[in-house]
Amino acid sequence: MKIWVIARREVSSYFDLSIAYVVLPAFLALCGGYFFILNPFFVEGRTTLRPFFEFTPFIFTLFVPAISMRLLSEERRAGRMETLMTWPIADWELVLGKFIGAVCLLVAALALTLSIPISVALLGPLDWGPVIGGYLGLVALGSAYLGLGILVSALTQSQIVAYIGGFALCFCFYLVGRAQGAFPVEWADAFEFLSFEIRFRRVARGVLDMRDLVFFGSVVFVSLGMTTEILSARRWRRR
């Protein structure tokens, strides 16, 4: 299937360009360093991963744009977009294939952090329910961030601009819930509805509300749809 061919090509490119060898260890080092060193884990002596799930969504705002910044911007910069446009492949297949490849790298990064809950479980009893819910929430949250990132990547041929734009957009959606107090109370529900942090926090507690998962899925769907429309508009302009 064309989508999986593109996804495999994208995953291979992360390793061929050594991006994975830099991003994955850095992500693991930040998560592990915060949890075991900056967070008073050994002082408190509690076998919980709550600090990890409170910190990782913020790290995602820095980490995920580094994955998504090159998805389409690099193709434009290197002049490969024109070649891709001539392939017998639909725009949505190209976008979805690249998105799936990026999600695979995200899941690989999260898989590396499984050493953290395993280490905690060896030190004492660990409730795996919130851990499973937390990782499920991280996949959903990271996918939403990737959707926003690939949308920004389609708008520029500069990876730096794509990274900064992706970070700014992800960070805004992450912090929007904290801005409720600065606006009229009538807006509170809208800010809470858009807040990635508030929705993830519910999932991480083990409260698997389908509305939150549908929200993240909707962000992915809308972002990929807009990205596809951007590519389609460029294709028509070249005709």
N, C-alpha and C positions, 0 to 999 in steps of 0.2 A: 504494500500500500504506500502511496506517495508520501503521506503524512509521516509514516514511520521512517521512511528513507531520509526525509529531511530532519526528523528528530535525532536519528542516529548520527547524521552528518554534523548536527549542532553539538551533540555531546562529544563527539570525537574532536571537534575544533577547540573545545574548551581545554582538552588535554594536549592537543598538538601545539597550541599557543601558550601552554604552561599557565593559563589562567586558573585552572582548577588546582594546580599545585601551589598557588599563592593564596587564593581565596579560601579554599577548604581548611588548610591549617590555621589561617588567620582567624577564621570564624570559630573553630574549635578552641583556639587559644584564648580568644576573648570570652567565650562562654564559660570555659573551664576556669580561667583566671578569675573572673568575677565571682563565680559560685564558690570556689574553694579558698580564694585569697581575699578579695575585697569584701565579700559577704562573710559575716562572722559565723560560718557554718560549724566549725569545730568548737567555737565558743558556746553557741546555743545548744549544740548537741541534738538537734531535732532532725529526724529523717524525713525531710520534706523537700520537694523540688519547687516550691512556690517562688523563691527568689529567681530561679532559672527562668520560669515562665513569665515573671514580671519584667525581666531584663531583656530576654531574647527578642520580643517584638520591637524594641527600640533598636537593637543591633540589626534587625532585618531592614530598617530604613537605610542603613549604611551598606549592608551586604547585598541585598537583592538588586538595587540599581547597578551594582558592579557586575552582576550576571546579565542583566537585561540591556545594558547600555550599548552593546555591540550587535545585538540581534539583527537590527535593520540598518542602523547608522553606518556600520562597517561595510555593509554591502553597497551602500550608496557611495561611501568615500572611495572604495576600491574600484568602483565602476562595474560591480558584478550585478547590480540591480537590473540593468538593461538585459543582461544575459538571462537572469531568472525570469524576467517578464516574457522571454521567448519560449520558456519551457512549457510543455503541455500540462500545466498544473494551474489550478484555480488559486486566486489570491488568498482565499480563506484557508486552503490547504497549506500554503506556504506559511501563513501566520500561525496556524494551529500547530504545524510541525515544529516551528522554532519555539513556540511556547512550551510544548511538551518536552523538548530537549532541555530547556531551561528549568522546568519543573523537576526533571530527572536529577540535575545537578543540585537543586535545592534539597531534594529528598536525600541525596547522598551526603550532603552537609549535615542534615539532621540525624542521619544514621550514625555518623561519627560521634555525635553527642550522646548516643545511648550509653556510652561508657560512664557518663555522669550518673544516671539513675541506677545503673548496675553497681557502681561504686558505693552509692548511698545505701542500696539494699543490702550490701555486704556488711554495713555498719549497724544495721538495725532494721526493724520491720518497716516496710514502705507500702503505702496504699497505692496500688498500681492503677486504680480507676482514674483518679485525676491526672496521672502521668499519661495514660493512653489518651484521655480527653485533651490534655495539653498538646501532645504531639499532633493529634488530629487537627486541633485548632491552628497550630503553627503551619501545617501544610495548607490549610484553607487561607490563612492570613498571607502566607508567602506567595501563594498563587495569585491572590488579589493584587499584591504588590507587583508581581511579575507582569500582570495584565496592564497595570498602569505604566510600568517601565517600558514595555514593548511599544505602547502607544506613543510615549515620548520619543523613543528611539526611531520611530517612523517619521518623526517631524524634523529630524536633523541628520546631517552626515558627520557631525562631530561627536565622538564618544564622550568627550569631557562635558559637552553641553547636555548630552543624553543622560549622563550620570547625575549632574547637578539638577537637571529638571526632574528626573525620576526620584531623586532623594527629596526634593522640595515637595513634590506631589504626595509621596508616601508619608512624609513627616507631617504634612498638613492633615491628612486623613487620620494619622495616629494621634495627633494632639487636639483635634477638633472638639472632642468631648470635654477637654479641660478648659475650653474657652466659653463654656456656658455662662459663667458668672460675669463675663464682660459684655453680655448682650441682654436685651429684654427677656424676661422670663418666658414670654410666648415662644421664643425661639429654642428653648431648652430641649423640647422633644426632637426638633430637627437636628440639633447638634448631637444628641445622643444616638439618633438613628444613623448618622453618618460616621460615628466614631468607631474606628477599627479597634481601638484599645478596649473600649467598653464591651464590644461584642466578643472579642477574644477572651477577655477576662471571664466571661460567663462560661465559655466553652472549656477553658482551662480548669475551672472549678469542677468540671464533670457534668455541668448542666448542658446537655446536648440539645439545645433548642434549635429545631430545624430552620427557624426564621433566620438565625445567625448564619448558618451554613448556606442557606439560599441567598442571603445578602452577599456573602463573599463570592458565591457562584455567579450572581448577577453582575458584580463588579468585573469579574473575569469576562463574562459574556459581552457586556457593553464595551469594555476596553478592546477586546479582540475584534468586535464588530466595527468599531470606529477605526481601528488600525487597518482592517480589510478595506474599508471605504476609502481611506487615504491612498492605499496602493492602487485601488481601482481607478481613482481619479487621476493618478499619475499615468496609468496605462492608457486611459482615454485621451489625455493631453498629448501623448506621443503619437497617436494615430492621425 
